[in-house]
Amino acid sequence: MAIFAGKRWQKIETYTLVSMLTVLVWLYAEAETVKPNSLPIQISFSGSGSQLISPSHPEAVSATFRCTTAQLAALRALRDRDVPFEIDVTARDDGMNQIDVKQGLEHHPRIAALGVVVDRVHPPELTVQIERLVDEKLAVEFDPQQRELENDAVVDPAEITVTMPSSLKQILAENNVTTLKARLDEERFAEVPEGVPTPLQDVRIVIPPVLQAEHVSLSETSVTVTLTILRQWVEEHRWPVPIRYQLPPGAHRFRITLSEGEDTTKVNLKGPPEVIDRIKRYKLPTLAILEFTLTELEEAATRTDPGEALSKPAVLHLPPKVIAFPSTPRIEYTVEKIEG
């Protein structure tokens, strides 16, 4: 009886061992079996430093890889690092490009190192816009701001390099932008002595609107300017400039009243001594123009509180070589609609 029980347990042990070996072999075989596995991943595009690539953010795709369980786990580990799979577009031309994502993944070094096969990708293609950055040399000239100089100012450097998208270079050509202006602040200009060659450092370069765009950089943002002023400007404080209206047809139905009955606005004038002197002797006119539209007049007259003063900037008309502070004074006024 004991011998029979021992053999029985021996058979059970053998059966269990065989079963375990079978499961292990099956698991090993399953792990080594190559089969299709789908995985959502992020794709991004990289190029040279002189390329602008859009979109710049990662794109989501679904990729099917023919791989083992171990390879799939490695792919998931790569994906979970939140680092997109980059596709190199350095060799692509400027403009819109259709990128074969499957081909890009097949040449990806991290995927190639795992030995997996890229079966298919959805969507199969992604659209990428590429534009190259180009360098353009532009001359820098000093803006004397209507002051009289003995000779042309010397600018150093006289030329700078502007890095910009290639499309912007064409816009520069169309707008005939070949030079940049270097300009002094009025406070610094006023301190320059007359008749003496004066070097001025850190004179800022004025960036025109066409170059106030993304991905534009200048090799220099300021220059050194050496200049000789023949005569410095003089200043006349609180000069009364007469106010005049520019009105549209139909404005006779409205009455415009300036605050406190003033018909002038006071500004500080600055300019060559002889010009300021002629203004003071009323030999040269100065005007502040308030321009109205019918819509503005109608809205002003029909407000809830029409007696409350409004304000708007006036356009100053001054002789050449004269500037004013403020350059666009605000004028207070009220508007009343005339009935009948």
MITOR-184299 format. One record per residue (C-alpha): residue number from 0; x negated, y, z. Coordinates in steps of 0.05 Angstrom, whole numbers. Last residue first. Example, Ala and Ser with C-alpha at 12.3 -4.5 7.8 and 13.67 -1.06 7.14 Angstrom:
BEGIN
+-----+--------+--------+--------+
!  nr !     c1 !     c2 !     c3 !
+-----+--------+--------+--------+
!   1 !   -273 !    -21 !    143 !
!   0 !   -246 !    -90 !    156 !
+-----+--------+--------+--------+
***
This chain:
BEGIN
+-----+--------+--------+--------+
!  nr !     c1 !     c2 !     c3 !
+-----+--------+--------+--------+
! 339 !    687 !   2447 !   -719 !
! 338 !    647 !   2421 !   -660 !
! 337 !    572 !   2433 !   -654 !
! 336 !    536 !   2372 !   -626 !
! 335 !    486 !   2387 !   -573 !
! 334 !    414 !   2363 !   -570 !
! 333 !    364 !   2372 !   -513 !
! 332 !    288 !   2382 !   -518 !
! 331 !    222 !   2364 !   -486 !
! 330 !    160 !   2366 !   -530 !
! 329 !    104 !   2314 !   -525 !
! 328 !     36 !   2338 !   -548 !
! 327 !      3 !   2296 !   -604 !
! 326 !    -72 !   2313 !   -603 !
! 325 !    -72 !   2330 !   -530 !
! 324 !   -122 !   2361 !   -535 !
! 323 !   -132 !   2393 !   -602 !
! 322 !   -182 !   2387 !   -660 !
! 321 !   -206 !   2440 !   -708 !
! 320 !   -253 !   2426 !   -766 !
! 319 !   -200 !   2444 !   -818 !
! 318 !   -143 !   2489 !   -793 !
! 317 !    -88 !   2456 !   -751 !
! 316 !    -20 !   2425 !   -764 !
! 315 !      1 !   2387 !   -702 !
! 314 !     53 !   2332 !   -705 !
! 313 !     98 !   2335 !   -644 !
! 312 !    110 !   2276 !   -598 !
! 311 !    181 !   2264 !   -571 !
! 310 !    219 !   2283 !   -508 !
! 309 !    290 !   2280 !   -483 !
! 308 !    321 !   2328 !   -432 !
! 307 !    383 !   2307 !   -394 !
! 306 !    443 !   2351 !   -413 !
! 305 !    471 !   2297 !   -458 !
! 304 !    484 !   2251 !   -398 !
! 303 !    523 !   2192 !   -427 !
! 302 !    488 !   2202 !   -494 !
! 301 !    527 !   2227 !   -554 !
! 300 !    482 !   2285 !   -574 !
! 299 !    417 !   2246 !   -570 !
! 298 !    445 !   2188 !   -610 !
! 297 !    471 !   2234 !   -665 !
! 296 !    405 !   2274 !   -668 !
! 295 !    363 !   2211 !   -672 !
! 294 !    408 !   2181 !   -726 !
! 293 !    406 !   2246 !   -766 !
! 292 !    330 !   2242 !   -766 !
! 291 !    284 !   2291 !   -731 !
! 290 !    214 !   2317 !   -743 !
! 289 !    182 !   2363 !   -691 !
! 288 !    125 !   2402 !   -722 !
! 287 !     72 !   2438 !   -681 !
! 286 !     39 !   2495 !   -719 !
! 285 !    -26 !   2533 !   -722 !
! 284 !    -40 !   2590 !   -770 !
! 283 !   -107 !   2622 !   -786 !
! 282 !   -117 !   2698 !   -784 !
! 281 !    -79 !   2701 !   -718 !
! 280 !   -138 !   2736 !   -684 !
! 279 !   -144 !   2676 !   -637 !
! 278 !   -143 !   2629 !   -697 !
! 277 !   -198 !   2670 !   -731 !
! 276 !   -241 !   2664 !   -669 !
! 275 !   -230 !   2589 !   -665 !
! 274 !   -254 !   2584 !   -737 !
! 273 !   -316 !   2628 !   -724 !
! 272 !   -335 !   2588 !   -662 !
! 271 !   -330 !   2520 !   -695 !
! 270 !   -277 !   2476 !   -664 !
! 269 !   -238 !   2457 !   -601 !
! 268 !   -167 !   2475 !   -583 !
! 267 !   -134 !   2461 !   -517 !
! 266 !    -59 !   2455 !   -522 !
! 265 !      2 !   2496 !   -502 !
! 264 !     69 !   2483 !   -536 !
! 263 !    110 !   2540 !   -564 !
! 262 !    184 !   2558 !   -571 !
! 261 !    199 !   2553 !   -497 !
! 260 !    272 !   2561 !   -477 !
! 259 !    262 !   2524 !   -411 !
! 258 !    265 !   2458 !   -449 !
! 257 !    275 !   2466 !   -524 !
! 256 !    346 !   2470 !   -550 !
! 255 !    370 !   2434 !   -612 !
! 254 !    440 !   2450 !   -637 !
! 253 !    472 !   2399 !   -683 !
! 252 !    521 !   2402 !   -741 !
! 251 !    469 !   2439 !   -783 !
! 250 !    430 !   2373 !   -785 !
! 249 !    470 !   2351 !   -846 !
! 248 !    409 !   2348 !   -892 !
! 247 !    347 !   2326 !   -852 !
! 246 !    309 !   2371 !   -804 !
! 245 !    235 !   2388 !   -796 !
! 244 !    233 !   2433 !   -735 !
! 243 !    181 !   2485 !   -715 !
! 242 !    141 !   2495 !   -651 !
! 241 !     90 !   2552 !   -646 !
! 240 !     22 !   2533 !   -616 !
! 239 !      4 !   2570 !   -551 !
! 238 !    -70 !   2561 !   -536 !
! 237 !    -80 !   2530 !   -468 !
! 236 !   -156 !   2531 !   -467 !
! 235 !   -199 !   2553 !   -526 !
! 234 !   -261 !   2510 !   -535 !
! 233 !   -325 !   2523 !   -572 !
! 232 !   -359 !   2475 !   -620 !
! 231 !   -433 !   2465 !   -624 !
! 230 !   -471 !   2494 !   -682 !
! 229 !   -524 !   2465 !   -728 !
! 228 !   -522 !   2395 !   -696 !
! 227 !   -584 !   2352 !   -708 !
! 226 !   -574 !   2277 !   -708 !
! 225 !   -607 !   2211 !   -688 !
! 224 !   -558 !   2153 !   -680 !
! 223 !   -571 !   2087 !   -644 !
! 222 !   -520 !   2033 !   -659 !
! 221 !   -461 !   1997 !   -626 !
! 220 !   -421 !   1933 !   -636 !
! 219 !   -478 !   1894 !   -669 !
! 218 !   -477 !   1825 !   -703 !
! 217 !   -402 !   1834 !   -711 !
! 216 !   -351 !   1779 !   -701 !
! 215 !   -285 !   1763 !   -735 !
! 214 !   -251 !   1696 !   -717 !
! 213 !   -184 !   1729 !   -702 !
! 212 !   -168 !   1797 !   -732 !
! 211 !   -185 !   1870 !   -721 !
! 210 !   -225 !   1871 !   -785 !
! 209 !   -169 !   1900 !   -829 !
! 208 !   -153 !   1950 !   -773 !
! 207 !   -222 !   1984 !   -779 !
! 206 !   -273 !   1970 !   -724 !
! 205 !   -305 !   2035 !   -701 !
! 204 !   -379 !   2023 !   -684 !
! 203 !   -397 !   2052 !   -617 !
! 202 !   -457 !   2098 !   -606 !
! 201 !   -498 !   2060 !   -555 !
! 200 !   -559 !   2105 !   -559 !
! 199 !   -563 !   2178 !   -580 !
! 198 !   -627 !   2208 !   -609 !
! 197 !   -626 !   2284 !   -612 !
! 196 !   -660 !   2327 !   -665 !
! 195 !   -651 !   2397 !   -635 !
! 194 !   -613 !   2454 !   -670 !
! 193 !   -555 !   2455 !   -621 !
! 192 !   -556 !   2412 !   -558 !
! 191 !   -512 !   2348 !   -554 !
! 190 !   -468 !   2351 !   -492 !
! 189 !   -403 !   2364 !   -530 !
! 188 !   -413 !   2302 !   -571 !
! 187 !   -417 !   2260 !   -508 !
! 186 !   -349 !   2285 !   -483 !
! 185 !   -319 !   2278 !   -553 !
! 184 !   -336 !   2204 !   -556 !
! 183 !   -386 !   2190 !   -612 !
! 182 !   -368 !   2151 !   -674 !
! 181 !   -403 !   2099 !   -717 !
! 180 !   -363 !   2085 !   -781 !
! 179 !   -365 !   2020 !   -821 !
! 178 !   -380 !   2015 !   -895 !
! 177 !   -359 !   1974 !   -956 !
! 176 !   -283 !   1971 !   -946 !
! 175 !   -254 !   1978 !  -1016 !
! 174 !   -186 !   1954 !   -994 !
! 173 !   -186 !   1897 !  -1046 !
! 172 !   -258 !   1880 !  -1028 !
! 171 !   -242 !   1877 !   -954 !
! 170 !   -182 !   1833 !   -969 !
! 169 !   -227 !   1785 !  -1008 !
! 168 !   -274 !   1780 !   -948 !
! 167 !   -214 !   1766 !   -904 !
! 166 !   -199 !   1702 !   -942 !
! 165 !   -270 !   1677 !   -928 !
! 164 !   -258 !   1681 !   -853 !
! 163 !   -305 !   1731 !   -820 !
! 162 !   -376 !   1742 !   -796 !
! 161 !   -397 !   1816 !   -801 !
! 160 !   -472 !   1829 !   -808 !
! 159 !   -498 !   1900 !   -794 !
! 158 !   -530 !   1954 !   -835 !
! 157 !   -563 !   2021 !   -818 !
! 156 !   -591 !   1993 !   -753 !
! 155 !   -606 !   2046 !   -733 !
! 154 !   -567 !   2106 !   -760 !
! 153 !   -601 !   2171 !   -782 !
! 152 !   -552 !   2229 !   -785 !
! 151 !   -546 !   2266 !   -851 !
! 150 !   -579 !   2333 !   -847 !
! 149 !   -568 !   2398 !   -808 !
! 148 !   -501 !   2374 !   -783 !
! 147 !   -436 !   2413 !   -783 !
! 146 !   -381 !   2381 !   -741 !
! 145 !   -319 !   2353 !   -776 !
! 144 !   -319 !   2288 !   -736 !
! 143 !   -393 !   2275 !   -752 !
! 142 !   -377 !   2202 !   -769 !
! 141 !   -443 !   2164 !   -772 !
! 140 !   -450 !   2111 !   -826 !
! 139 !   -459 !   2036 !   -818 !
! 138 !   -470 !   1993 !   -880 !
! 137 !   -435 !   1926 !   -884 !
! 136 !   -467 !   1857 !   -894 !
! 135 !   -417 !   1800 !   -903 !
! 134 !   -424 !   1732 !   -871 !
! 133 !   -375 !   1676 !   -886 !
! 132 !   -332 !   1631 !   -843 !
! 131 !   -300 !   1574 !   -882 !
! 130 !   -226 !   1558 !   -885 !
! 129 !   -195 !   1489 !   -877 !
! 128 !   -122 !   1472 !   -874 !
! 127 !   -105 !   1402 !   -852 !
! 126 !    -45 !   1359 !   -873 !
! 125 !    -39 !   1290 !   -841 !
! 124 !    -32 !   1224 !   -878 !
! 123 !     -9 !   1153 !   -862 !
! 122 !     44 !   1177 !   -812 !
! 121 !     42 !   1125 !   -784 !
! 120 !    -22 !   1085 !   -788 !
! 119 !    -38 !   1015 !   -815 !
! 118 !    -82 !    955 !   -804 !
! 117 !   -144 !    987 !   -772 !
! 116 !   -190 !    928 !   -759 !
! 115 !   -226 !    922 !   -692 !
! 114 !   -301 !    913 !   -684 !
! 113 !   -305 !    952 !   -620 !
! 112 !   -364 !    994 !   -646 !
! 111 !   -324 !   1012 !   -709 !
! 110 !   -270 !   1042 !   -665 !
! 109 !   -319 !   1084 !   -626 !
! 108 !   -357 !   1105 !   -690 !
! 107 !   -294 !   1128 !   -729 !
! 106 !   -302 !   1105 !   -800 !
! 105 !   -239 !   1061 !   -799 !
! 104 !   -203 !   1117 !   -763 !
! 103 !   -214 !   1166 !   -820 !
! 102 !   -192 !   1115 !   -871 !
! 101 !   -127 !   1102 !   -833 !
! 100 !   -116 !   1177 !   -825 !
!  99 !   -120 !   1193 !   -899 !
!  98 !   -127 !   1269 !   -895 !
!  97 !    -88 !   1312 !   -944 !
!  96 !   -126 !   1378 !   -950 !
!  95 !   -100 !   1449 !   -957 !
!  94 !   -153 !   1501 !   -972 !
!  93 !   -229 !   1500 !   -968 !
!  92 !   -262 !   1436 !   -991 !
!  91 !   -275 !   1375 !   -947 !
!  90 !   -345 !   1351 !   -930 !
!  89 !   -341 !   1374 !   -857 !
!  88 !   -274 !   1339 !   -847 !
!  87 !   -296 !   1292 !   -790 !
!  86 !   -239 !   1254 !   -757 !
!  85 !   -238 !   1257 !   -682 !
!  84 !   -202 !   1207 !   -638 !
!  83 !   -172 !   1249 !   -583 !
!  82 !   -202 !   1248 !   -512 !
!  81 !   -148 !   1239 !   -460 !
!  80 !   -189 !   1184 !   -426 !
!  79 !   -128 !   1140 !   -433 !
!  78 !   -141 !   1130 !   -507 !
!  77 !   -210 !   1100 !   -496 !
!  76 !   -183 !   1053 !   -442 !
!  75 !   -126 !   1034 !   -488 !
!  74 !   -176 !   1016 !   -542 !
!  73 !   -216 !    973 !   -493 !
!  72 !   -152 !    936 !   -472 !
!  71 !   -136 !    924 !   -544 !
!  70 !   -206 !    895 !   -555 !
!  69 !   -196 !    848 !   -497 !
!  68 !   -128 !    826 !   -523 !
!  67 !   -158 !    813 !   -592 !
!  66 !   -152 !    860 !   -651 !
!  65 !   -115 !    877 !   -714 !
!  64 !    -98 !    951 !   -700 !
!  63 !    -33 !    987 !   -713 !
!  62 !    -36 !   1062 !   -705 !
!  61 !     20 !   1109 !   -684 !
!  60 !      2 !   1183 !   -692 !
!  59 !      1 !   1245 !   -648 !
!  58 !    -37 !   1307 !   -673 !
!  57 !    -90 !   1342 !   -631 !
!  56 !    -93 !   1419 !   -631 !
!  55 !   -134 !   1460 !   -680 !
!  54 !    -83 !   1453 !   -735 !
!  53 !   -117 !   1484 !   -772 !
!  52 !   -192 !   1481 !   -781 !
!  51 !   -238 !   1541 !   -787 !
!  50 !   -305 !   1519 !   -813 !
!  49 !   -374 !   1551 !   -802 !
!  48 !   -388 !   1511 !   -740 !
!  47 !   -383 !   1447 !   -780 !
!  46 !   -323 !   1402 !   -777 !
!  45 !   -277 !   1366 !   -729 !
!  44 !   -205 !   1342 !   -734 !
!  43 !   -162 !   1314 !   -679 !
!  42 !   -120 !   1251 !   -674 !
!  41 !    -83 !   1228 !   -612 !
!  40 !    -62 !   1155 !   -603 !
!  39 !      1 !   1112 !   -599 !
!  38 !    -18 !   1038 !   -601 !
!  37 !     10 !    981 !   -643 !
!  36 !    -22 !    912 !   -637 !
!  35 !    -31 !    864 !   -696 !
!  34 !    -63 !    797 !   -680 !
!  33 !   -133 !    768 !   -669 !
!  32 !   -133 !    710 !   -621 !
!  31 !   -191 !    711 !   -572 !
!  30 !   -148 !    726 !   -512 !
!  29 !    -98 !    674 !   -533 !
!  28 !   -153 !    622 !   -542 !
!  27 !   -179 !    638 !   -473 !
!  26 !   -110 !    635 !   -443 !
!  25 !    -96 !    569 !   -478 !
!  24 !   -163 !    540 !   -455 !
!  23 !   -147 !    563 !   -384 !
!  22 !    -77 !    534 !   -388 !
!  21 !   -104 !    467 !   -414 !
!  20 !   -158 !    465 !   -360 !
!  19 !   -105 !    477 !   -307 !
!  18 !    -61 !    423 !   -335 !
!  17 !   -120 !    374 !   -339 !
!  16 !   -138 !    389 !   -267 !
!  15 !    -66 !    381 !   -244 !
!  14 !    -58 !    314 !   -281 !
!  13 !   -124 !    288 !   -252 !
!  12 !   -103 !    309 !   -183 !
!  11 !    -36 !    275 !   -191 !
!  10 !    -68 !    212 !   -218 !
!   9 !   -116 !    209 !   -159 !
!   8 !    -58 !    219 !   -111 !
!   7 !    -24 !    159 !   -141 !
!   6 !    -88 !    118 !   -138 !
!   5 !    -94 !    133 !    -64 !
!   4 !    -21 !    114 !    -51 !
!   3 !    -30 !     46 !    -86 !
!   2 !    -93 !     31 !    -46 !
!   1 !    -57 !     48 !     18 !
!   0 !      0 !      0 !      0 !
+-----+--------+--------+--------+
***
